[in-house]
Structures are given as structure tokens and as C-alpha cells.
Amino acid sequence: NKVGFEWDFSDAWDERYKELVAFKKEFGHTQIPKKFPSLRKWLQHQRNHYRNLLKGDSSFMSEERFKLLNKIGVIWFSPGKSLGTPLDQVPHSIALAQTVVAQTKWDQRYKELLEFVREFGHTRVPVTFPSNPLLGKWVRSQRVSYKNYYLKGVSSSNLTTYRVQLLNKIG
């Protein structure tokens, strides 16, 4: 039309997504720093739309967009940040639910590992750690995922670059 009104936001969304993919390719993660304010703000909007979708509120987040963002390793919630709503009370698709549950479980185990490191001074959690058997299995799983993905190139890992960075920070 004459004024150039954009009727279809999908082109704009696709362009931003391409920017995010290029950022990920260059920097290895999708945690956008403040020196990229426009892309950072767009990604925060995507997170907000995702949260709205999970709560059953109005949202522009489609399952297709979610899958595209998830595929490149977007972190939907900061470690330890709550949804504000119990997961069993949130209306959403199975794919969305599985990702949220997996991410919150990963965050919980990560916190437990931090506590273990504070107490014992290392990350060598025994697989049969008596006071938290799930933690030992989780740590082993992270090591296997790292070896498979980063050393062997197996792409089925859920261990993102950001998670590797978090684990590397603690030893």
C-alpha cells in the first residue's frame, strides 16, 4: 500500500531470527549482551511471548517459532527463575511442556551441583552419591552429552553452549 504499512509481521520476525542465528554462529550462544540492544530486546519479547503462551495468555509465539528458537539453543528462563505457575496448571503443547520440564530439571540439578562444589570443593560427584543419587547420575549424563556432542559431533544432545559455559565456570 501507499504508506508501507506492514501487514505481515512474519517477515520481520524471520529477519530477526536470522540475526539471532548469525549471532549464535559467531559467538556460540544466544545470551545477547547489552551491546546488541535491538536483538536483545527482540529475544526478550520472544521469551515473554513464550511465557504468555505457557500461561494460556495471548501470544504471538507459535509452536513453529518455538521450535526454531529452541533448535538454536535459546535459554527460555534464567537458571533458577520460576515460571510463576506450577507446570501442571499451565495449558500448553507436549513439546513445550517437555522443554520447560527439562530446562527446570536441568537448572535444579545445576543448583545442586553448585551446593556440592561449595561443600566438597570439586565436581566429581559419585554416581551413587548417597545423599543425592540423582545428582551423580545427572553429572555423568552431562559428561556423556559433552563427549557425544562436542567431541563426536552427535547432534541429539540437549547440552547447549550456554550450559557448557555454566558448567565450566564451576570447574
N, C-alpha and C positions, 0 to 999 in steps of 0.2 A: 504494500500500500504506500501512499504518498509520504507519510511521516516515518516509515520504517519501524512500525510497531512490531515487536517480536511476539508472534502468536504461539510459537513452539519453543519452549524452554529446553527441549531435549538437545538441540544443537549447542546451546551454551553449556549445558551440563557435560556433554561429550567433550567439549574443548577443555573444560576444567579437569575432567578425568584424565585427558591426555597429558595435561600439565603435571598432574599428580604422578602418573606413570613415569614421565620423564624425570621428575624429582626422585622417585624411588630408584630408577635406574642409575642416576648419578650419585645418590647418597646412601642407597641401600636400605632405606626405611621410609616410613610415612609419618613420622613425627615432625611436623612442619615447624621450624623455628620462627621467631618473631620477625626476622629479617625478610620473610616472604609473607607479608600481611594479607594480601589478597587470597592466596592459595590457602593459607592457614584458616582464614575466616570461612572460606568455602567448605573446607573439610569439617570445621566445627559445625557448620549448618547441616552437613550430611549426618554427623553424629546426632545432632538434635532431632533431625527428621527420623532417624533410626529409633531413638528413644521414644518419640511420639508414636511411631508405628508399634513398638512393643507395648505401649500403654493403651493402644487402641484409639489414640487421638488422630486428628487429621495429619497427614504426612505425605510428602512427595516421594518418599523412599519406596521404590518398587523392589520386588524380590530380585529382579534382574540387576538393578543398580547395586543392591546389597551384595550380590554375588560377585559383581565386577570389583567392587571396593574390597571385599573380603579376600578375593583372589590375590590381590597385590599386597595383602598384609596390613590393612587398616586396623588400628587398635581402636576398638569401639568405646572402651571405658578405660580410664586410668587405673593402674593397679590399685585395688582396694576400694575403688569408687563404687558406690551402690547404685543400683537401678532406682531405688526408692520404692519399688513394688516387688513383692515376692514373685518369683518366676512362675509359680503355679497359678497365679492370679492374672497373668499377662496374656492377652489374646494375640497369638502370632503363629506363623507357619512353623512346621517342624524344623526346616533348615535354619531359620532364625533362632529358634529355641535351642537347638543343638550347639550353635556357635556361642550364644550367650552363656549357656551352662558350661561349655568347655572353657571359655575365657575366664569365667568367675572361678571355676575349679583351679585353673592354672594359677590365677592370682592368689588364691588361698594357699596353694602349695608353695608358691614363691615366698609368701609371708612366713610360712612355717620354716622354710629353708633359712630365711634371714634370722629367725629366732634360734635355729640350730647353730648357725655360724656364731651368733653372739655368745651362745653357751659353750660351744666346743672349739671355736676358732678355726674351723675348716668346713669344707662342703662334702666330705667323704661319708655320707650317711649310709650306714649299713642297710642292705636290702631288708634285713629282718630287724630293723630298729624297733625295740620293744615298746617304747612309749609312743611311737607314731609309725606303724608299719606302712601306711600309705605313702608317707614321705620318702622312705627309702626306695620304694618301687617307682615313685614319680621321678626322683633324681636319676635313677637308672634309665628310665624312659627318655628323659631329656638328653642323656648322653648318647643313647642309641639313635634318637632322632637327629642329633647333631652329626653323628658319624654318617648316617644314611643320607642326609640332605647335603651337608656341606663337604663331605669327603667323597661320597659315592654318587652324588647327584640324583638321588631318588627324590622325586617331587611330591610324594604323599605326606611329607612331614608337616605338622602344624607348628613347628618351631620357627617363628619369624625372626628376621634380623633384629628387630627390636627386643624380642625375648632373649636372644643370644647376648645382646648388649647388656641387658639387665643381669643375666647370669654371670657374665664376665666381670661386671662391677663388683660382685661379692666374692669372686675368687673362683 
